[in-house]
Amino acid sequence: MTKPAPAADTVAVIGAGPAGLIAAERLSAAGLKVTVCDRMPSVGRKFLMAGRGGLNLTHSEPLEAFVARYGEASAWLAPMLRAFPPQGLIDWAEGLGQATFVGSSGRVFPKTLKASPLLRTWLARLAAQGVEVRTRREWQGWNEAGELVFALPDCGIESVRPSATVLALGGASWPKLGSTGGWAPMLAERGVATAPFRPANVGFDAAWSEVFRDRFAGQPLKGVALTFDRRRVRGEAMVTRYGLEGGAIYALSARLRDAIGAEGHADLWFDLRPDSSEAELAQKLAQVKAGQSLTNVLRKATGLEPVAINLMREAHGVALPSGPAALARAIKGSRVRLTGVQPLDRAISTAGGIALDAVDEHLMLTALPGVFAAGEMLDWEAPTGGYLLQACFATGWAAAGGVLARLGVEV
């Protein structure tokens, strides 16, 4: 049962990405008057960009395994992910008329493979619930009276005093789409503890030879296994002119980034044929007729593509070992030394932001009563695969729940 909100209770949601919009939806459904403000000309820009790759909403793996993907923030995020789990996000999307499906990797997508139909329907629902969306409103913090201050398109200033505020301004990646991290100094001045922004889900530098870089940049290494710091992941890596990127790289990016920061490099090991043992590969290699080039031997016996064969040469030298056992060993263990991390503006997401101990269990900033935070503003990170969007939705939902509890609105 819902208790109608008092007429005076209004909520300002600053930031019109998934975390902010889902908070606005929950708050307006409970009867609160909600205004969403965003400095960009239109809403959900990063959400729409994610849709260019098919809009990976979430992942279908068991919830406990899902929660573990958030690393150090897993225990902190767990209650929110259980309150708004992957199935909850799927049900929400389908409630907006957007049927979903599970891909071969377990990732969940809308059947349209686009973000725009979902966003249009979502905005229509919000409008029907009375949510007012104001774009081209750049939040500039608070004035001396404690009111929120916004810069307007005509160079004017608007100040408002809502009953509660939800901040959902994103991290510091994709600044062209609105996530600049410019809010961090404003919160720090108000006593909110923050951690420096760091790139997450990002590519890494490798000192390729000129020949390898020019010939293979843009080609994928498919079906490989990568190992770093005793963590092994399966997937795909993409060769770039600067080094490596791709899903399997992103799954290890937090550990790789931190190791490079501490040691100046990180040694990443490739298993180019993870479904075959070293002994099996050696046996296949030994059966190839003599007199063929090493490239042909590898191609015929193991099915390795030229990009994988030449990655072995980058790791082991141009003159690869010729014996079947040694060659099999090279296939199962090719080391690539990573020497740098691509910058924030090339990252898919960011770590850093509001320290997790700077908010209470309802995501209210302890230094700023009545102000809540959600989404990538908070210091958590996750790999690609649906985990980023899921946590943005879950924390937006949780922040809205915190507002409802503070204002005494029962649902």
C-alpha positions as CSV (number, residue, x, y, z in Angstrom):
1,M,0.0,0.0,0.0
2,T,1.2,3.5,-0.9
3,K,0.8,6.5,1.4
4,P,0.3,9.6,-0.7
5,A,3.3,11.9,-0.4
6,P,2.7,15.3,1.1
7,A,2.2,18.0,-1.6
8,A,5.3,19.9,-0.4
9,D,7.6,16.9,-0.9
10,T,9.6,17.3,-4.1
11,V,12.7,15.5,-5.2
12,A,15.4,16.7,-7.5
13,V,17.2,14.0,-9.5
14,I,20.4,15.4,-11.1
15,G,21.6,13.3,-13.9
16,A,19.4,11.6,-16.6
17,G,21.2,8.3,-17.1
18,P,19.8,4.9,-16.0
19,A,20.5,5.4,-12.3
20,G,18.8,8.8,-12.2
21,L,15.8,7.8,-14.4
22,I,15.1,4.6,-12.4
23,A,15.2,6.6,-9.2
24,A,12.8,9.1,-10.7
25,E,10.5,6.3,-11.8
26,R,10.3,4.7,-8.3
27,L,9.9,8.1,-6.6
28,S,7.1,9.3,-8.9
29,A,5.3,6.0,-8.7
30,A,5.1,6.5,-4.9
31,G,3.4,9.9,-5.5
32,L,6.3,12.3,-5.1
33,K,6.8,15.3,-7.4
34,V,10.1,14.6,-9.3
35,T,12.1,16.9,-11.5
36,V,15.1,15.4,-13.4
37,C,17.8,17.9,-14.4
38,D,20.6,17.2,-16.9
39,R,23.2,19.5,-18.4
40,M,23.1,17.8,-21.8
41,P,20.6,18.7,-24.5
42,S,19.0,15.3,-24.3
43,V,18.8,12.4,-21.8
44,G,20.4,9.0,-21.6
45,R,23.3,9.7,-24.0
46,K,25.7,7.1,-22.5
47,F,22.8,4.6,-22.4
48,L,22.1,5.2,-26.1
49,M,25.8,4.8,-26.8
50,A,25.8,1.4,-25.0
51,G,22.9,0.4,-27.3
52,R,25.2,0.7,-30.3
53,G,26.7,-2.6,-29.2
54,G,23.3,-4.2,-28.7
55,L,22.5,-2.9,-25.2
56,N,23.7,-5.6,-22.9
57,L,21.3,-5.0,-20.1
58,T,22.4,-7.6,-17.6
59,H,23.7,-11.2,-17.3
60,S,21.9,-14.5,-16.7
61,E,24.4,-16.3,-14.5
62,P,23.4,-17.3,-10.9
63,L,23.0,-14.3,-8.6
64,E,25.9,-15.3,-6.2
65,A,28.3,-15.6,-9.1
66,F,26.9,-12.3,-10.5
67,V,27.5,-10.4,-7.3
68,A,31.1,-11.7,-7.1
69,R,31.9,-9.8,-10.4
70,Y,32.0,-6.6,-8.4
71,G,35.2,-7.5,-6.6
72,E,36.0,-5.5,-3.5
73,A,32.5,-3.8,-3.7
74,S,30.6,-7.1,-3.9
75,A,29.6,-7.3,-0.2
76,W,28.6,-3.6,-0.2
77,L,26.5,-3.9,-3.4
78,A,25.0,-7.3,-2.6
79,P,21.9,-6.1,-0.8
80,M,21.0,-3.7,-3.6
81,L,21.6,-6.3,-6.3
82,R,19.3,-8.7,-4.5
83,A,16.7,-6.0,-4.1
84,F,16.8,-5.2,-7.8
85,P,18.4,-8.3,-9.3
86,P,19.0,-9.2,-13.0
87,Q,15.6,-10.8,-13.2
88,G,14.1,-7.6,-11.9
89,L,15.8,-5.6,-14.6
90,I,14.5,-8.1,-17.3
91,D,11.0,-7.9,-15.9
92,W,11.2,-4.1,-15.9
93,A,12.3,-4.0,-19.6
94,E,9.6,-6.4,-20.6
95,G,7.1,-4.4,-18.7
96,L,8.0,-1.6,-21.1
97,G,7.2,-3.8,-24.0
98,Q,10.8,-4.7,-24.7
99,A,11.2,-8.4,-25.0
100,T,14.6,-9.8,-24.1
101,F,16.8,-12.8,-24.9
102,V,19.8,-14.5,-23.5
103,G,22.8,-14.7,-25.8
104,S,25.2,-17.6,-26.1
105,S,27.6,-16.0,-23.6
106,G,24.8,-15.6,-21.0
107,R,24.4,-11.9,-21.6
108,V,20.9,-10.5,-21.7
109,F,19.8,-8.1,-24.5
110,P,16.5,-6.6,-25.7
111,K,15.4,-8.3,-28.9
112,T,15.6,-5.1,-30.8
113,L,19.3,-4.9,-29.9
114,K,18.8,-1.1,-29.5
115,A,18.5,1.3,-26.6
116,S,16.3,3.9,-28.3
117,P,13.0,2.0,-28.3
118,L,13.4,1.2,-24.6
119,L,14.4,4.8,-23.7
120,R,11.4,6.3,-25.6
121,T,8.9,4.0,-23.8
122,W,10.6,4.7,-20.5
123,L,10.4,8.5,-20.9
124,A,6.7,8.1,-21.8
125,R,6.1,6.2,-18.6
126,L,7.9,8.9,-16.6
127,A,5.9,11.6,-18.2
128,A,2.7,9.8,-17.4
129,Q,3.8,9.6,-13.8
130,G,4.3,13.4,-13.7
131,V,8.1,13.4,-13.9
132,E,9.4,16.7,-15.4
133,V,12.7,16.4,-17.3
134,R,14.7,19.6,-17.7
135,T,17.7,19.5,-20.0
136,R,20.5,22.1,-20.4
137,R,20.5,22.6,-16.6
138,E,24.0,22.5,-15.4
139,W,24.2,21.8,-11.7
140,Q,26.7,24.1,-9.9
141,G,26.4,22.9,-6.3
142,W,24.7,24.8,-3.5
143,N,24.4,28.5,-2.6
144,E,24.8,29.9,0.9
145,A,21.2,29.3,1.6
146,G,21.6,25.6,0.9
147,E,19.6,25.6,-2.3
148,L,20.6,23.7,-5.4
149,V,22.0,26.0,-8.1
150,F,21.7,25.4,-11.8
151,A,23.1,27.4,-14.7
152,L,20.4,27.9,-17.5
153,P,20.8,28.0,-21.2
154,D,20.2,31.8,-21.4
155,C,23.0,32.3,-18.9
156,G,20.6,32.8,-16.0
157,I,20.7,31.0,-12.6
158,E,18.0,28.9,-11.0
159,S,18.0,27.9,-7.4
160,V,15.6,25.3,-5.8
161,R,15.2,23.7,-2.4
162,P,13.7,20.2,-2.8
163,S,12.8,17.9,0.1
164,A,15.5,15.5,-1.1
165,T,18.1,15.2,-3.8
166,V,19.4,12.2,-5.8
167,L,22.7,12.7,-7.5
168,A,23.3,10.4,-10.5
169,L,26.0,12.3,-12.4
170,G,28.1,9.3,-13.6
171,G,31.8,8.8,-13.4
172,A,34.5,10.5,-15.4
173,S,34.5,8.4,-18.6
174,W,32.8,9.5,-21.9
175,P,33.0,13.3,-21.1
176,K,31.4,14.1,-24.5
177,L,28.3,12.3,-23.4
178,G,28.1,14.2,-20.1
179,S,30.1,12.1,-17.6
180,T,32.9,14.5,-16.7
181,G,33.4,13.9,-13.0
182,G,33.2,17.7,-12.5
183,W,31.0,17.2,-9.4
184,A,33.8,15.7,-7.3
185,P,35.4,18.9,-6.1
186,M,32.0,20.3,-5.2
187,L,31.3,17.3,-3.0
188,A,34.8,17.3,-1.5
189,E,34.3,20.9,-0.4
190,R,31.2,19.8,1.5
191,G,33.1,17.1,3.4
192,V,32.2,14.1,1.2
193,A,35.1,11.7,0.9
194,T,36.0,10.8,-2.6
195,A,38.6,8.5,-4.3
196,P,40.5,9.6,-7.4
197,F,39.0,8.5,-10.7
198,R,40.8,5.7,-12.5
199,P,40.0,4.1,-15.9
200,A,38.1,0.8,-15.8
201,N,37.2,-1.5,-18.7
202,V,40.0,0.0,-20.7
203,G,42.8,-0.9,-23.1
204,F,46.4,-1.4,-22.2
205,D,49.7,-0.5,-23.9
206,A,52.0,-3.2,-25.3
207,A,55.3,-2.6,-27.2
208,W,54.4,-4.4,-30.4
209,S,56.9,-4.7,-33.2
210,E,56.2,-2.4,-36.1
211,V,55.4,-5.4,-38.4
212,F,52.9,-6.9,-35.9
213,R,51.2,-3.5,-35.2
214,D,50.8,-2.6,-38.8
215,R,49.6,-6.0,-40.0
216,F,47.3,-7.0,-37.2
217,A,45.9,-3.9,-35.5
218,G,42.1,-4.3,-35.5
219,Q,42.1,-8.1,-35.5
220,P,40.6,-10.2,-32.7
221,L,42.2,-13.1,-30.8
222,K,39.1,-15.3,-30.5
223,G,38.5,-18.1,-28.0
224,V,41.6,-17.4,-25.9
225,A,42.2,-17.7,-22.2
226,L,44.1,-14.9,-20.4
227,T,45.8,-15.3,-17.0
228,F,47.0,-12.6,-14.6
229,D,47.6,-12.7,-10.9
230,R,46.2,-16.3,-10.7
231,R,42.9,-15.2,-12.4
232,R,42.0,-16.9,-15.6
233,V,39.3,-15.7,-18.0
234,R,38.0,-16.9,-21.3
235,G,37.0,-14.7,-24.1
236,E,38.2,-12.4,-26.9
237,A,41.0,-9.8,-27.0
238,M,41.4,-7.2,-29.7
239,V,44.9,-6.2,-31.0
240,T,45.2,-2.4,-31.4
241,R,48.0,-0.2,-32.5
242,Y,48.7,0.7,-28.9
243,G,48.2,-2.7,-27.4
244,L,45.2,-4.7,-26.4
245,E,41.5,-4.2,-25.5
246,G,38.3,-6.3,-25.5
247,G,36.1,-8.3,-23.2
248,A,38.6,-10.7,-21.8
249,I,41.0,-7.8,-21.2
250,Y,38.3,-5.8,-19.4
251,A,37.6,-8.7,-17.1
252,L,41.1,-8.4,-15.8
253,S,41.5,-4.6,-16.2
254,A,41.2,-3.7,-12.5
255,R,44.1,-6.0,-11.5
256,L,46.2,-5.1,-14.6
257,R,45.7,-1.4,-13.9
258,D,46.7,-1.6,-10.3
259,A,49.7,-3.8,-11.1
260,I,51.0,-1.3,-13.7
261,G,50.4,1.5,-11.2
262,A,52.5,-0.3,-8.6
263,E,55.2,-2.1,-10.7
264,G,55.2,-0.2,-14.0
265,H,54.2,-3.2,-16.0
266,A,52.0,-6.4,-15.9
267,D,52.7,-9.7,-17.6
268,L,49.6,-11.1,-19.2
269,W,49.7,-14.8,-20.3
270,F,47.8,-16.1,-23.3
271,D,46.6,-19.6,-23.8
272,L,45.8,-19.6,-27.5
273,R,44.1,-23.0,-27.4
274,P,42.5,-23.4,-24.0
275,D,40.3,-26.4,-25.0
276,S,43.4,-28.5,-25.8
277,S,46.0,-29.7,-23.4
278,E,49.7,-29.3,-24.1
279,A,50.1,-33.0,-24.7
280,E,47.2,-33.0,-27.2
281,L,48.7,-30.1,-29.1
282,A,52.1,-31.7,-29.2
283,Q,50.6,-34.9,-30.6
284,K,48.8,-33.0,-33.3
285,L,52.0,-31.1,-34.2
286,A,54.1,-34.2,-34.4
287,Q,51.7,-35.7,-37.0
288,V,52.2,-32.9,-39.5
289,K,54.4,-34.0,-42.5
290,A,57.9,-32.6,-42.5
291,G,59.1,-30.0,-45.0
292,Q,56.3,-27.5,-44.4
293,S,56.7,-24.0,-43.0
294,L,56.2,-23.4,-39.3
295,T,53.2,-21.2,-40.1
296,N,51.6,-24.0,-42.1
297,V,52.4,-26.6,-39.4
298,L,50.6,-24.4,-36.8
299,R,47.7,-23.6,-39.0
300,K,47.0,-27.2,-40.1
301,A,47.7,-28.9,-36.7
302,T,46.0,-26.4,-34.4
303,G,43.9,-24.1,-36.5
304,L,45.7,-21.0,-35.2
305,E,45.0,-17.9,-37.3
306,P,47.9,-15.6,-38.4
307,V,47.3,-13.1,-35.7
308,A,47.7,-15.7,-33.0
309,I,50.8,-17.2,-34.6
310,N,52.4,-13.8,-34.8
311,L,51.4,-13.0,-31.2
312,M,53.5,-16.1,-30.3
313,R,56.4,-14.6,-32.2
314,E,56.0,-11.3,-30.3
315,A,56.2,-13.4,-27.1
316,H,58.8,-16.0,-27.9
317,G,60.8,-14.4,-30.7
318,V,60.5,-14.7,-34.5
319,A,62.3,-18.0,-34.5
320,L,59.7,-20.1,-32.7
321,P,60.7,-23.4,-31.2
322,S,60.4,-26.2,-33.8
323,G,59.9,-29.2,-31.6
324,P,56.3,-30.3,-31.1
325,A,56.5,-30.2,-27.3
326,A,58.2,-26.8,-27.1
327,L,55.8,-25.4,-29.7
328,A,52.8,-26.7,-27.8
329,R,54.2,-25.1,-24.6
330,A,54.4,-21.8,-26.5
331,I,50.8,-22.0,-27.7
332,K,49.6,-22.6,-24.1
333,G,51.8,-19.9,-22.6
334,S,52.6,-16.7,-24.5
335,R,53.5,-13.7,-22.4
336,V,52.7,-10.1,-23.4
337,R,54.1,-7.4,-21.2
338,L,51.7,-4.5,-20.7
339,T,53.4,-1.2,-19.9
340,G,50.6,1.4,-19.6
341,V,46.9,2.1,-19.2
342,Q,44.8,4.0,-21.7
343,P,43.5,7.4,-20.3
344,L,40.1,8.1,-18.7
345,D,38.6,9.5,-21.9
346,R,39.2,6.1,-23.6
347,A,37.7,4.0,-20.8
348,I,34.3,2.5,-20.9
349,S,33.8,3.2,-17.2
350,T,35.7,4.5,-14.1
351,A,36.6,3.4,-10.7
352,G,36.8,6.0,-8.0
353,G,34.3,8.7,-7.0
354,I,32.3,8.9,-3.8
355,A,33.9,6.6,-1.1
356,L,31.5,3.8,-0.1
357,D,31.9,4.7,3.6
358,A,30.7,8.2,2.8
359,V,27.1,7.0,2.3
360,D,24.8,5.2,4.7
361,E,22.9,2.0,4.0
362,H,20.3,4.0,2.1
363,L,22.9,5.7,-0.1
364,M,22.5,9.1,1.7
365,L,25.7,11.1,2.0
366,T,26.4,11.3,5.7
367,A,28.0,14.7,5.3
368,L,24.9,16.0,3.4
369,P,21.6,14.8,5.0
370,G,18.9,14.5,2.4
371,V,21.3,14.1,-0.5
372,F,21.6,10.6,-2.0
373,A,24.0,9.3,-4.6
374,A,23.7,6.5,-7.2
375,G,25.3,4.9,-10.2
376,E,28.9,5.4,-11.3
377,M,29.4,8.3,-8.9
378,L,30.0,5.7,-6.3
379,D,33.4,4.0,-6.0
380,W,32.6,0.5,-7.4
381,E,33.7,-1.1,-10.7
382,A,32.7,-4.1,-12.7
383,P,33.6,-5.7,-16.0
384,T,31.4,-5.4,-19.1
385,G,28.8,-8.0,-19.7
386,G,25.8,-6.4,-18.2
387,Y,27.3,-5.7,-14.8
388,L,27.7,-2.0,-15.2
389,L,24.1,-1.3,-16.2
390,Q,22.7,-3.6,-13.5
391,A,24.5,-1.9,-10.7
392,C,23.5,1.5,-12.0
393,F,19.8,0.5,-12.0
394,A,20.2,-1.3,-8.6
395,T,21.8,1.7,-6.9
396,G,19.3,4.1,-8.4
397,W,16.5,2.0,-7.1
398,A,18.1,1.8,-3.7
399,A,18.7,5.6,-3.5
400,A,15.0,6.2,-4.3
401,G,14.1,3.8,-1.5
402,G,16.3,5.8,0.8
403,V,14.5,9.0,-0.2
404,L,11.1,7.3,0.5
405,A,12.2,6.1,3.9
406,R,13.6,9.6,4.8
407,L,10.3,11.3,3.7
408,G,8.2,8.7,5.4
409,V,6.5,7.5,2.3
410,E,5.3,3.9,2.8
411,V,5.2,1.5,-0.1
